[in-house]
Amino acid sequence: ILAASGCNLSDNLENVRIKEKILATDDVDLATAYNSIAETYQYLRDYPKAVEYGLKSLVIKEKVLSLEHPYLAISYNNIANTYKFLGDYQKSLEYGLKDLAICKKILNPEHPDLANSYNNITGAYEKLGDYTTALEYGLKGIAIREKVLSPEHPDLANSYNNIASTYYYLRSYTKAL
C-alpha cells in the first residue's frame, strides 16, 4: 500500500535532509516535505513521529501562511487526528478547534469538510467525557450532512451512530435508539 501511494519513508527522509541544507528554515517546500514524512509515519502507525514531523511542518506554515489559509486548517486537522490515535484527546481537541475556526471562516456553512471538523471535535469531547458538548458539535455536523448528503450515504450513517452513542452516554436511551 505504501509503495503504491508513493509513501516511501527513506526517500522522504532523504528529500528532507537535502531541503534542510539548501532551503530557508521557513520555506514552504520544507513544510511540505515535513508533512509528507508525517503522513508516511501516520500510515505506518508511528504516531509519535507523525506528530513530530506534523508539528515541524505546522511551525513553518504558521509563520508564512495567512491565519485563515486552508493548508493551515488541513495541518491542524491532521495533527488533531494523530493525537486522537495517540489517545491524547485534549491535544486532539485543541488542534481540532483550530481547524474548525478556520473552516468556519473560509467554507460555506454547508460544506462537508465543516461537518467533518464538527464530527472530529465531537469524538474528542466524547472521549474526554463531556457528552453535552459532544452532542452540541455532533448535531451541527449532522445538520450539514443531512443537507448535503444522500440519506444512504455512509458518512451520514456514521454520524447517526456517533450521536446515538453520545445520547447513550447521556442516558437518553430513547433518543439513542
C-alpha positions in Angstrom: 0.0 0.0 0.0 2.8 2.5 0.9 4.7 1.9 -2.3 1.5 2.3 -4.4 0.6 5.5 -2.7 4.1 7.0 -3.1 4.8 6.9 0.7 8.5 5.9 0.7 9.9 6.9 4.1 13.6 6.6 3.2 13.1 8.7 0.0 11.1 11.3 2.0 13.7 11.5 4.8 16.5 11.9 2.2 14.4 14.6 0.5 14.1 16.5 3.8 17.8 16.2 4.6 18.6 17.8 1.2 16.0 20.5 1.6 17.2 21.3 5.2 20.6 22.0 3.7 19.6 24.3 0.9 16.3 25.9 1.9 15.5 28.6 4.5 14.1 27.2 7.7 10.7 28.9 6.9 10.4 27.7 3.3 7.0 26.2 2.4 8.7 23.5 0.4 10.4 22.3 3.6 7.0 22.4 5.4 5.6 20.2 2.5 8.4 17.7 2.9 7.9 17.5 6.7 4.2 17.0 6.1 4.9 14.1 3.6 7.0 12.4 6.3 4.3 13.0 8.9 1.7 11.3 6.6 4.1 8.4 6.0 4.6 7.9 9.7 0.8 8.0 10.2 0.4 5.3 7.6 3.0 3.3 9.4 1.1 3.9 12.7 4.2 5.6 14.2 2.1 8.3 15.7 4.8 10.0 17.8 7.0 10.5 14.7 3.9 11.6 12.8 3.2 14.3 15.4 6.9 15.4 15.4 7.0 16.0 11.7 3.5 17.4 11.6 4.4 20.0 14.1 7.6 20.8 12.3 5.5 21.5 9.2 3.0 23.4 11.2 5.6 25.8 12.7 6.7 26.8 9.2 3.1 27.1 7.9 2.1 29.3 10.8 4.9 31.7 10.0 4.4 32.0 6.3 0.7 31.4 5.6 -2.3 33.5 6.4 -4.0 32.5 9.6 -7.1 31.6 7.5 -5.2 29.6 4.9 -6.8 26.2 4.1 -3.5 24.4 4.3 -3.2 25.5 7.9 -6.6 24.1 8.6 -5.6 20.8 7.0 -2.5 20.7 9.1 -4.4 21.3 12.3 -6.9 18.6 11.3 -4.1 16.1 10.5 -2.4 16.8 13.9 -5.7 16.5 15.7 -6.3 13.1 14.2 -2.8 11.9 15.0 -3.2 13.0 18.7 -6.5 11.1 18.6 -4.6 7.9 17.6 -2.2 8.5 20.4 -5.1 8.8 22.9 -4.3 12.4 23.7 -7.8 13.7 23.4 -7.1 17.1 24.9 -4.4 17.9 22.3 -6.7 16.4 19.6 -9.4 18.8 20.7 -7.0 21.8 20.8 -6.0 21.3 17.2 -9.5 20.3 16.1 -10.9 23.6 17.4 -8.2 25.5 15.5 -9.2 23.6 12.3 -12.8 24.3 12.9 -12.2 28.1 13.5 -10.5 28.3 10.1 -13.1 26.1 8.3 -16.0 28.3 9.7 -14.3 31.4 8.2 -13.4 30.0 4.8 -16.0 27.4 3.9 -19.6 27.5 3.0 -21.8 26.8 6.1 -23.0 23.6 4.4 -19.6 22.3 3.3 -18.9 18.6 4.0 -15.4 19.4 5.4 -17.1 21.6 8.0 -19.2 18.7 9.0 -16.1 16.6 9.3 -14.5 19.1 11.6 -17.6 19.1 13.8 -17.5 15.3 13.8 -13.9 15.1 14.8 -14.5 17.5 17.7 -17.5 15.5 18.8 -15.3 12.5 19.2 -12.7 14.3 21.2 -15.3 15.7 23.6 -16.9 12.3 23.9 -13.5 10.7 24.8 -13.0 13.5 27.4 -16.4 12.6 29.0 -18.0 16.0 28.0 -21.1 14.4 26.4 -23.2 17.5 26.4 -20.7 19.5 24.4 -20.0 16.4 22.2 -23.7 16.3 21.4 -23.8 20.0 20.5 -21.0 19.6 18.0 -22.3 16.3 16.7 -25.7 17.8 15.9 -24.1 20.6 14.0 -22.2 18.1 11.9 -25.3 16.0 11.3 -27.3 19.1 10.2 -24.8 19.8 7.5 -24.6 16.2 6.4 -28.4 15.9 6.2 -28.4 18.8 3.8 -25.6 17.8 1.5 -25.5 14.0 1.5 -28.0 11.4 0.3 -29.9 9.6 3.0 -28.0 6.4 2.2 -24.5 8.0 2.5 -22.2 6.1 4.9 -20.9 9.3 6.4 -24.4 10.2 7.5 -24.9 6.8 8.9 -21.7 7.1 10.8 -22.8 10.5 12.2 -26.1 9.0 13.4 -24.3 6.1 15.1 -21.9 8.6 16.8 -24.8 10.7 18.1 -26.7 7.6 19.3 -23.6 6.7 21.3 -23.5 10.2 22.8 -27.1 10.1 23.7 -26.5 6.7 25.3 -23.7 8.1 27.5 -26.1 10.9 28.5 -28.6 8.2 29.5 -31.1 9.5 26.9 -31.8 5.9 25.8 -34.9 6.8 23.8 -33.0 9.3 21.7 -30.1 6.9 21.4 -32.5 4.4 19.9 
